[in-house]
Amino acid sequence: MIQLLEYLYPKKVDCIYIDPPYNTGAKDWKYNNDYVDSSDNWRHSKWLSMMQRRLKIAKRILNPDTGVLIVTIDEHEVHHLRTLLEELFPEAYIQMVTIVINPKGVTQGRFSRVEEYAIFCFMPYAYVIAGSDPLLGEIKKPSIKPRWKGLLRSGADSRREDSKNQFYPVLIDVEKNKLIKALEPLPYPEKPDLDAKIEGYDVVWPIRSDLSEGRWMLSNSTLNNLIEKGYAKLGKYDPKRKTWGISYLSQKYQQQIENGEIIITGRDEVRNVVEVEFANLQSKQIMTVWHRSMHDAGAYGSDLVSNILGQSRAFSFPKSLYSTKDAIAAIVGNNKNALIVDFFAGSGTTLHAVNLLNIEDNGNRRCILVTNNEVSEAESKILREQGYQPGDPEWEKHGICRSVTWPRTKYSILGKRDDGTILSGEYFTNQIVSKEVERSFYQLGFIDNPTELTTAAKKQLVSLLRDKDGKQQLPQSLVKADSKFIVSDKHSATILFDVNAVNEWLEALEDQDHITDFYIVVKSAATFKEIKAQVSNLLGPMNVTLQVKRPMSDGFPANVEYFKLGFLDKNSVSLGQQFREILPLLWLKSGAIGRRPEINSDEEPDMLILPQNGFAVLVDETKYAEFAKKISEENNIKVVYFVTNSEEAFREMTDGIKIKNTYQLYRDYIDNFVLGSRRDS
């Protein structure tokens, strides 16, 4: 089969990801990890000989400029493999990544092993794609959307009389949830009619949470400018204040839009409000040591495969779906049409990972898996005792491809098993969404005289503040002798010790979007609610970044074809008598576009014109003129095959059509694919 790949995709594969037998001496179920007997003095050289033959062909299908070969291995053969790869790929840049796949560790009386290795062979112009996750150390997912700031002033100088020109009505269209315009300020101390409409529109006035007259953050002319740009929007109705909230993009964010740090991703044409996101999450280079919980081969390898197949211990030591995806994404993350090959398919993790990667970025990457239908040693013994032999249906259904690789591929794409049971569980994706959540407020009303708290008492109080995981939220070192409150750029909690300093506290909080937990030391429930409302008006809800999950029951919008390879008679192939059997290979070589074509009649066609598949075949060269005319009338034909034994005729026919990719059949087929016909060189 690997030789067939050389015929189909010479120098066209973008990434080869293989997980070969580790040659550990273990007798694993379904997978021949014990490539040769552990007591064989030549076991390393025999294993290397097996790998060498396959890697030579791998090199011939790999893109010689930008292709990358990834081989996973453990300590038993890692150094031998590295030496072999350096010999076979002298032009490549070779780098090894250590991946923690079993945080619990495996020990045999010495050090407890937690890792395995992935060796990357980069062809001369291949590089790693930087991402937002270095795959080592803690990673905090940043917010992807800036926070819209509340227009109503809070804290100090928030009364109407503090800025008389910023008390003005804003007209709104309630049905469209749209801001219309801001009118001129109402002369002080004239009182507004809060229930009256103006120009037929509902009106928003700057009314504070205590129902007193407040003021807006901006002048009416500045607000109108923002409304025109789509930088201001109408919020929710507040039944307590009997009016609506209004928010806007601050001056800082407006400047970031100008310099490209924030991009406008869309616009609500009805409301005339922009949608904005930070242009670039901080780019991080991927490290050479990977430690992520989702790389655990137990939870996200063995358990995941068992869950999909609906049986326990379905396959021994499959790769974590996510470590495989991360390895492939590091290479083809920016190539949505990449071709990936795995010729040690095992349980089928590579194709599964490619499907997940495609759903994350709407990619069209293709993946080819190659495997045998090997039966485990224990099962083969039982089957032979029952009178079965290789090739018998009862024997073959226990093979790795029939019982694991293909069912996993099929079930994961459909989201259900053959018996109709729906897959349970979820996939983790690298997609993130921004969601508004309310901030948390806590009244500390058990202190009799908050204004008389000593420094020691404040430190003791701070030590009691814990998050949901029991971790202390603020260090005692932030408490000073004159501390009336604590606000820190580095911590997500804040505490107000003295309610008389609420205005100072609110000013300190103005740009602290990251704070989630607010502790207020006050006995009065009414005062607590009033301060809470002021903070809520100031900061509004918080944008948090969440990792998107995908139900396994949704499956994947992918197509898959299952081929069982056999052998054709060389003479009948060269005489054109096996066209039906070869047609799927031509479809694959042409890019596997559309549904795989089939020949339903017993008679061999003179020609095939398949625009839906992007290729055409001339079987009878005497029909060339008719064939060329039909080809000229189609726009989607990218590949043409000519069945002829004459190289001269092939060249003449190629010259007569305007198609770049042409191939000669069957001579071309035979020369490239007869087993043993080509030396490994």
HUQUI-V246358 format. One record per residue. N is the residue number from 0. OMEGA is omega in whole degrees, -180 to 180 (999 if undefined). Layout:
BEGIN
N_OMEGA ; N_OMEGA
END
This chain:
BEGIN
0_180 ; 1_176 ; 2_177 ; 3_178 ; 4_179 ; 5_176 ; 6_-174 ; 7_-170 ; 8_180 ; 9_177 ; 10_-175 ; 11_-175 ; 12_-178 ; 13_-178 ; 14_172 ; 15_178 ; 16_-180 ; 17_177 ; 18_-174 ; 19_174 ; 20_-175 ; 21_178 ; 22_-176 ; 23_-174 ; 24_179 ; 25_179 ; 26_-175 ; 27_176 ; 28_174 ; 29_-171 ; 30_-174 ; 31_178 ; 32_179 ; 33_-173 ; 34_172 ; 35_-177 ; 36_-176 ; 37_180 ; 38_-179 ; 39_-179 ; 40_-178 ; 41_-172 ; 42_179 ; 43_-179 ; 44_177 ; 45_179 ; 46_180 ; 47_177 ; 48_177 ; 49_-179 ; 50_-177 ; 51_-179 ; 52_-178 ; 53_-179 ; 54_177 ; 55_177 ; 56_178 ; 57_-180 ; 58_-177 ; 59_177 ; 60_-178 ; 61_175 ; 62_-172 ; 63_-180 ; 64_-172 ; 65_-179 ; 66_178 ; 67_174 ; 68_177 ; 69_178 ; 70_176 ; 71_-173 ; 72_173 ; 73_-170 ; 74_-176 ; 75_-176 ; 76_-172 ; 77_-176 ; 78_176 ; 79_-180 ; 80_-180 ; 81_179 ; 82_179 ; 83_-179 ; 84_178 ; 85_178 ; 86_-175 ; 87_-177 ; 88_-177 ; 89_-178 ; 90_-174 ; 91_170 ; 92_-174 ; 93_-179 ; 94_-177 ; 95_178 ; 96_175 ; 97_-176 ; 98_176 ; 99_-176 ; 100_-179 ; 101_-176 ; 102_179 ; 103_178 ; 104_175 ; 105_-177 ; 106_175 ; 107_178 ; 108_179 ; 109_179 ; 110_180 ; 111_-174 ; 112_-180 ; 113_-167 ; 114_163 ; 115_-172 ; 116_173 ; 117_179 ; 118_-179 ; 119_175 ; 120_-178 ; 121_172 ; 122_-164 ; 123_-176 ; 124_178 ; 125_-178 ; 126_178 ; 127_178 ; 128_178 ; 129_179 ; 130_-180 ; 131_-178 ; 132_178 ; 133_180 ; 134_175 ; 135_180 ; 136_-179 ; 137_178 ; 138_178 ; 139_-178 ; 140_-178 ; 141_175 ; 142_-180 ; 143_-178 ; 144_176 ; 145_-179 ; 146_175 ; 147_-174 ; 148_178 ; 149_-177 ; 150_-179 ; 151_-180 ; 152_176 ; 153_174 ; 154_-177 ; 155_176 ; 156_-176 ; 157_180 ; 158_-178 ; 159_-176 ; 160_179 ; 161_177 ; 162_-169 ; 163_-178 ; 164_180 ; 165_171 ; 166_-175 ; 167_180 ; 168_175 ; 169_-179 ; 170_-178 ; 171_172 ; 172_-174 ; 173_-178 ; 174_180 ; 175_-177 ; 176_-169 ; 177_171 ; 178_180 ; 179_178 ; 180_175 ; 181_-180 ; 182_-179 ; 183_179 ; 184_176 ; 185_-178 ; 186_180 ; 187_5 ; 188_-179 ; 189_-177 ; 190_179 ; 191_170 ; 192_-172 ; 193_-177 ; 194_-175 ; 195_173 ; 196_177 ; 197_-179 ; 198_179 ; 199_-178 ; 200_169 ; 201_-172 ; 202_174 ; 203_175 ; 204_179 ; 205_-180 ; 206_-176 ; 207_-176 ; 208_177 ; 209_178 ; 210_174 ; 211_-179 ; 212_180 ; 213_177 ; 214_178 ; 215_178 ; 216_-173 ; 217_173 ; 218_-178 ; 219_180 ; 220_178 ; 221_179 ; 222_179 ; 223_177 ; 224_179 ; 225_178 ; 226_-180 ; 227_-180 ; 228_-175 ; 229_-177 ; 230_177 ; 231_-178 ; 232_178 ; 233_-179 ; 234_-177 ; 235_176 ; 236_179 ; 237_-176 ; 238_180 ; 239_-180 ; 240_-180 ; 241_179 ; 242_-175 ; 243_172 ; 244_176 ; 245_179 ; 246_-176 ; 247_175 ; 248_-176 ; 249_180 ; 250_179 ; 251_-179 ; 252_176 ; 253_178 ; 254_179 ; 255_173 ; 256_-179 ; 257_-177 ; 258_174 ; 259_179 ; 260_174 ; 261_-180 ; 262_175 ; 263_-176 ; 264_-180 ; 265_179 ; 266_173 ; 267_-174 ; 268_180 ; 269_-178 ; 270_-173 ; 271_179 ; 272_-179 ; 273_169 ; 274_-174 ; 275_176 ; 276_172 ; 277_-173 ; 278_-176 ; 279_167 ; 280_-174 ; 281_-178 ; 282_-178 ; 283_176 ; 284_179 ; 285_-176 ; 286_179 ; 287_171 ; 288_-179 ; 289_177 ; 290_177 ; 291_-178 ; 292_-178 ; 293_175 ; 294_179 ; 295_-177 ; 296_177 ; 297_-176 ; 298_-173 ; 299_173 ; 300_-177 ; 301_-177 ; 302_-178 ; 303_179 ; 304_179 ; 305_180 ; 306_-179 ; 307_-178 ; 308_179 ; 309_177 ; 310_-178 ; 311_178 ; 312_-176 ; 313_-178 ; 314_-178 ; 315_172 ; 316_171 ; 317_177 ; 318_168 ; 319_178 ; 320_-172 ; 321_175 ; 322_176 ; 323_179 ; 324_-180 ; 325_180 ; 326_-179 ; 327_-179 ; 328_179 ; 329_-177 ; 330_-174 ; 331_-179 ; 332_179 ; 333_178 ; 334_-174 ; 335_179 ; 336_-175 ; 337_174 ; 338_-178 ; 339_-179 ; 340_174 ; 341_-179 ; 342_164 ; 343_-164 ; 344_-180 ; 345_-178 ; 346_178 ; 347_-177 ; 348_-175 ; 349_179 ; 350_178 ; 351_-180 ; 352_179 ; 353_177 ; 354_179 ; 355_178 ; 356_179 ; 357_-178 ; 358_-180 ; 359_-176 ; 360_179 ; 361_-178 ; 362_178 ; 363_-179 ; 364_177 ; 365_180 ; 366_178 ; 367_176 ; 368_175 ; 369_178 ; 370_170 ; 371_178 ; 372_-175 ; 373_176 ; 374_-178 ; 375_-178 ; 376_-178 ; 377_-179 ; 378_-180 ; 379_178 ; 380_180 ; 381_-178 ; 382_178 ; 383_178 ; 384_179 ; 385_176 ; 386_-179 ; 387_179 ; 388_175 ; 389_-177 ; 390_176 ; 391_180 ; 392_-179 ; 393_178 ; 394_-173 ; 395_-177 ; 396_177 ; 397_-179 ; 398_-174 ; 399_-179 ; 400_-176 ; 401_-174 ; 402_-176 ; 403_-170 ; 404_-178 ; 405_178 ; 406_179 ; 407_-180 ; 408_-177 ; 409_-177 ; 410_-178 ; 411_178 ; 412_-178 ; 413_-177 ; 414_179 ; 415_180 ; 416_-179 ; 417_-179 ; 418_177 ; 419_180 ; 420_-176 ; 421_178 ; 422_177 ; 423_178 ; 424_-176 ; 425_171 ; 426_169 ; 427_177 ; 428_176 ; 429_176 ; 430_178 ; 431_177 ; 432_177 ; 433_-177 ; 434_178 ; 435_176 ; 436_179 ; 437_176 ; 438_-176 ; 439_-180 ; 440_-178 ; 441_177 ; 442_175 ; 443_-173 ; 444_-177 ; 445_-179 ; 446_-174 ; 447_-177 ; 448_-176 ; 449_-177 ; 450_-179 ; 451_179 ; 452_175 ; 453_178 ; 454_179 ; 455_-180 ; 456_178 ; 457_178 ; 458_179 ; 459_179 ; 460_180 ; 461_-179 ; 462_-179 ; 463_-176 ; 464_-177 ; 465_175 ; 466_-175 ; 467_178 ; 468_178 ; 469_-179 ; 470_180 ; 471_-172 ; 472_-180 ; 473_177 ; 474_180 ; 475_-178 ; 476_178 ; 477_-180 ; 478_176 ; 479_-176 ; 480_-177 ; 481_-177 ; 482_173 ; 483_177 ; 484_175 ; 485_173 ; 486_-176 ; 487_176 ; 488_-172 ; 489_-176 ; 490_-174 ; 491_178 ; 492_176 ; 493_180 ; 494_175 ; 495_180 ; 496_-172 ; 497_-178 ; 498_177 ; 499_179 ; 500_-174 ; 501_-179 ; 502_177 ; 503_180 ; 504_-180 ; 505_178 ; 506_179 ; 507_-178 ; 508_-166 ; 509_-178 ; 510_-177 ; 511_-177 ; 512_-173 ; 513_-175 ; 514_-177 ; 515_-173 ; 516_-176 ; 517_179 ; 518_-177 ; 519_-179 ; 520_-178 ; 521_-179 ; 522_-176 ; 523_178 ; 524_-180 ; 525_178 ; 526_178 ; 527_-179 ; 528_-180 ; 529_180 ; 530_178 ; 531_180 ; 532_179 ; 533_179 ; 534_-180 ; 535_177 ; 536_-178 ; 537_-173 ; 538_-177 ; 539_177 ; 540_-176 ; 541_173 ; 542_176 ; 543_-180 ; 544_-178 ; 545_177 ; 546_-179 ; 547_175 ; 548_-180 ; 549_178 ; 550_177 ; 551_180 ; 552_178 ; 553_-179 ; 554_-180 ; 555_176 ; 556_-175 ; 557_173 ; 558_179 ; 559_176 ; 560_-178 ; 561_-180 ; 562_170 ; 563_-174 ; 564_173 ; 565_-178 ; 566_177 ; 567_177 ; 568_-176 ; 569_-177 ; 570_-179 ; 571_177 ; 572_-176 ; 573_178 ; 574_177 ; 575_-176 ; 576_-180 ; 577_-175 ; 578_-180 ; 579_-177 ; 580_-176 ; 581_-176 ; 582_177 ; 583_179 ; 584_178 ; 585_176 ; 586_178 ; 587_-178 ; 588_-179 ; 589_177 ; 590_179 ; 591_-179 ; 592_177 ; 593_180 ; 594_-178 ; 595_-178 ; 596_178 ; 597_174 ; 598_-174 ; 599_-178 ; 600_179 ; 601_-178 ; 602_178 ; 603_-178 ; 604_175 ; 605_-179 ; 606_174 ; 607_175 ; 608_-172 ; 609_-179 ; 610_179 ; 611_178 ; 612_176 ; 613_179 ; 614_179 ; 615_-179 ; 616_172 ; 617_-178 ; 618_-179 ; 619_-174 ; 620_176 ; 621_179 ; 622_-173 ; 623_-176 ; 624_178 ; 625_180 ; 626_-178 ; 627_179 ; 628_180 ; 629_179 ; 630_-178 ; 631_-179 ; 632_-179 ; 633_-180 ; 634_-172 ; 635_-180 ; 636_-179 ; 637_-177 ; 638_179 ; 639_177 ; 640_176 ; 641_176 ; 642_179 ; 643_176 ; 644_-178 ; 645_178 ; 646_179 ; 647_178 ; 648_178 ; 649_-179 ; 650_-180 ; 651_-180 ; 652_178 ; 653_-180 ; 654_-175 ; 655_179 ; 656_-178 ; 657_179 ; 658_-175 ; 659_-174 ; 660_178 ; 661_-178 ; 662_178 ; 663_175 ; 664_-2 ; 665_-177 ; 666_178 ; 667_-180 ; 668_-178 ; 669_-177 ; 670_-176 ; 671_-168 ; 672_178 ; 673_-176 ; 674_178 ; 675_-176 ; 676_-177 ; 677_179 ; 678_170 ; 679_-178 ; 680_999
END
